[in-house]
Every structure is written in C-alpha cells, then in structure tokens.
Amino acid sequence: MSDEYYIIRADALPAVFVKVAEAKRLLSTGAVHSASEAARRVGISRSAYYKYKDMIMPYEDVGESRVLTIQSVLEDKPGVLSSLLAVFFDAGANILTVNQNIPANGAAYVSVSARTDKMDISTAELLERLKHLDGVVSVSAIGVNN
C-alpha cells in the first residue's frame, strides 16, 4: 500500500470511485442506514464499496473556507438562541459548533462557530443583525479563520 496521494478531477476517475464517495456521503449524512443500502442507491456492489471506501475521499479546499466564531450574551428566555441561530441560517452560514453555558443571573454566554464563505451578507452585517435581536445582550466576533 502506497502513502502517495494525488488530487484528481472527478471526471478523470473511474465511475466506481465517484460512486463510492457518494455512498460514503449518503452514509455520513444519514440519508441511508447501511453500506448495502448506500451501494445499492449509487449503483455499485457492496464489495466494491468495501474495497475502495478507505481509499477515496472528497477534497475540500480548506483555503476557501472561512470560519467565524462569535461570543454572545443572551437573556435566559425561550427562543433567543433559536433566533440567533436563525440569523446565521438566513445569511447562508453553515453552523459548525454551538456552546452555551448554563444561564446565571438571567443570562447565558453562547459561542457559535460557522462557515461563512457562502454567506450572502458581510460579517459586519451579520453581527449587526445579531446585535438587534430581542434578548441579545451583546455580540462580538472573537475569531475569523480564512
């Protein structure tokens, strides 16, 4: 087994490799519940799936991905966190993590990390929208990774 790796466009690969990658995606997203179901759905044999599953993975260009982490203080009342997360969703951000402390004295610290490269608004606009939500005491960006 070689430890050499190559980056190849998907259309240059034999179809079985692309189908194995798709089967792995179906499994990881929960769209199917077994390798047999994934293989059947993409049109390959189960043995082909198992033969190649550890040899292929999709390439994600981490350099193109931007991750924003915000720190906020939210009032301890129903729906505030949900409203905060909805602003991220509406902007086209992909939430990666949410960490919330147990509320004390009527407020809770919440940090959210999200992939922002697909957002249709600027980070500054996102922060402004978050600051104006009912129940948000404060919001600040604590990290932006490119």
NORLIN-V439488 format. One record per residue. N is the residue number from 1. RES is the residue in one small letter. BURIAL is # if it has 9 or more other C-alpha atoms within 8 Angstrom, else .. Layout:
N|RES|BURIAL + N|RES|BURIAL
//
This chain:
1|m|. + 2|s|. + 3|d|. + 4|e|. + 5|y|. + 6|y|. + 7|i|. + 8|i|. + 9|r|. + 10|a|. + 11|d|. + 12|a|. + 13|l|# + 14|p|. + 15|a|. + 16|v|. + 17|f|# + 18|v|# + 19|k|# + 20|v|# + 21|a|# + 22|e|# + 23|a|# + 24|k|# + 25|r|. + 26|l|# + 27|l|# + 28|s|. + 29|t|. + 30|g|. + 31|a|. + 32|v|# + 33|h|. + 34|s|. + 35|a|# + 36|s|. + 37|e|# + 38|a|# + 39|a|# + 40|r|# + 41|r|. + 42|v|# + 43|g|. + 44|i|# + 45|s|. + 46|r|# + 47|s|. + 48|a|# + 49|y|# + 50|y|. + 51|k|. + 52|y|# + 53|k|# + 54|d|. + 55|m|. + 56|i|# + 57|m|. + 58|p|. + 59|y|. + 60|e|. + 61|d|. + 62|v|. + 63|g|. + 64|e|. + 65|s|# + 66|r|# + 67|v|# + 68|l|# + 69|t|# + 70|i|# + 71|q|# + 72|s|# + 73|v|# + 74|l|# + 75|e|# + 76|d|# + 77|k|. + 78|p|. + 79|g|. + 80|v|# + 81|l|. + 82|s|. + 83|s|# + 84|l|# + 85|l|. + 86|a|. + 87|v|# + 88|f|# + 89|f|# + 90|d|. + 91|a|# + 92|g|# + 93|a|# + 94|n|# + 95|i|# + 96|l|. + 97|t|. + 98|v|# + 99|n|. + 100|q|. + 101|n|. + 102|i|. + 103|p|# + 104|a|. + 105|n|. + 106|g|. + 107|a|# + 108|a|# + 109|y|# + 110|v|# + 111|s|# + 112|v|# + 113|s|# + 114|a|# + 115|r|# + 116|t|# + 117|d|# + 118|k|. + 119|m|# + 120|d|. + 121|i|. + 122|s|. + 123|t|. + 124|a|. + 125|e|. + 126|l|# + 127|l|# + 128|e|. + 129|r|# + 130|l|# + 131|k|# + 132|h|. + 133|l|# + 134|d|. + 135|g|# + 136|v|# + 137|v|# + 138|s|. + 139|v|# + 140|s|. + 141|a|# + 142|i|. + 143|g|. + 144|v|# + 145|n|. + 146|n|.
//
